[in-house]
């Protein structure tokens, strides 16, 4: 198993939703949302990776919302379980969009509510 460097979710490389190639390494992601965040700032996410351990987190990552926002206090955010993992949402509207079709939302196919 690999670790999504953006959200910390464990990802099976064989069934990963998304992947990126960067500096000769392949990184696996739980969703296109996490892949997009990594692709925009790979060094930011690699900085939290221990040397020689590409694809695994050096420490327990801070929780992030489904749209990639870092959160300080998870108890203050709406959440749901997706593929056995807790996913946090920035607003109740974001959670409602997820609940309408979780697979499409996490694949980035449903517009993030404003």
C-alpha positions in Angstrom: 0.0 0.0 0.0 1.1 3.5 -0.7 0.0 6.7 1.1 -1.7 9.6 -0.6 0.7 12.4 0.3 -2.0 15.0 0.4 -4.7 13.4 2.6 -2.8 10.5 4.2 -5.2 7.8 3.0 -3.8 4.4 2.3 -4.0 3.7 -1.5 -3.6 0.4 -3.3 -1.3 1.2 -6.3 -3.2 -1.3 -8.4 -6.5 0.4 -8.0 -5.5 4.0 -7.2 -7.9 6.5 -8.6 -5.1 8.8 -9.7 -1.3 8.8 -10.0 1.4 11.4 -10.8 5.0 11.0 -12.0 7.5 13.4 -10.5 11.3 13.3 -10.6 11.3 9.6 -11.6 8.9 8.5 -8.9 5.2 7.5 -9.1 2.8 8.8 -6.4 -0.7 7.4 -5.9 -3.8 9.3 -4.8 -7.3 8.5 -3.6 -8.9 11.0 -5.9 -8.3 13.5 -8.7 -8.7 16.3 -6.1 -5.6 15.1 -4.1 -3.7 14.5 -7.4 -4.4 18.0 -8.5 -3.2 19.5 -5.2 0.0 17.5 -5.4 0.6 18.4 -9.1 0.3 22.1 -8.3 2.8 22.0 -5.3 4.7 18.6 -5.2 7.5 20.0 -3.1 5.1 21.0 -0.4 3.8 17.5 0.0 7.2 15.8 -0.5 8.7 17.9 2.3 6.6 15.8 4.8 8.0 12.6 3.4 11.0 10.9 5.0 14.1 10.5 2.7 13.9 7.2 0.8 10.3 6.6 1.6 8.5 8.0 -1.4 4.8 7.5 -1.2 4.7 7.1 2.6 4.1 9.8 5.1 6.9 10.6 7.6 4.4 11.4 10.3 0.7 11.2 10.7 -0.6 13.9 8.3 -2.9 16.6 9.5 -6.5 16.0 8.4 -7.6 17.8 5.2 -11.0 18.5 3.7 -12.1 16.7 0.6 -11.2 19.8 -1.4 -7.7 19.8 0.1 -7.9 22.5 2.9 -5.9 21.8 6.0 -7.9 21.7 9.2 -6.8 22.3 12.8 -9.8 20.9 14.7 -11.5 18.0 12.9 -14.4 18.1 15.4 -15.6 21.4 13.9 -16.0 20.0 10.4 -18.8 17.9 8.8 -17.5 14.4 7.9 -18.5 11.1 6.4 -16.9 7.7 5.8 -15.7 7.0 2.3 -14.0 3.6 1.4 -13.4 3.0 5.1 -11.8 6.3 5.8 -13.2 9.5 7.5 -13.4 12.4 5.0 -13.9 16.0 6.2 -15.8 18.7 4.4 -15.3 22.5 4.5 -19.1 23.2 4.7 -22.4 21.4 5.1 -23.0 22.2 1.4 -19.8 20.4 0.4 -21.0 17.4 2.5 -24.4 17.4 0.8 -22.7 17.5 -2.6 -20.6 14.5 -1.6 -23.7 12.6 -0.2 -25.5 13.1 -3.6 -22.9 10.8 -5.3 -19.8 10.0 -3.2 -17.8 8.3 -6.0 -18.4 11.1 -8.5 -17.7 13.8 -5.9 -14.3 12.2 -4.9 -13.4 11.7 -8.5 -13.8 15.5 -9.1 -16.8 15.1 -11.4 -19.2 17.1 -9.2 -18.6 20.8 -8.9 -17.5 22.0 -5.5 -20.3 24.1 -4.0 -19.5 27.8 -3.5 
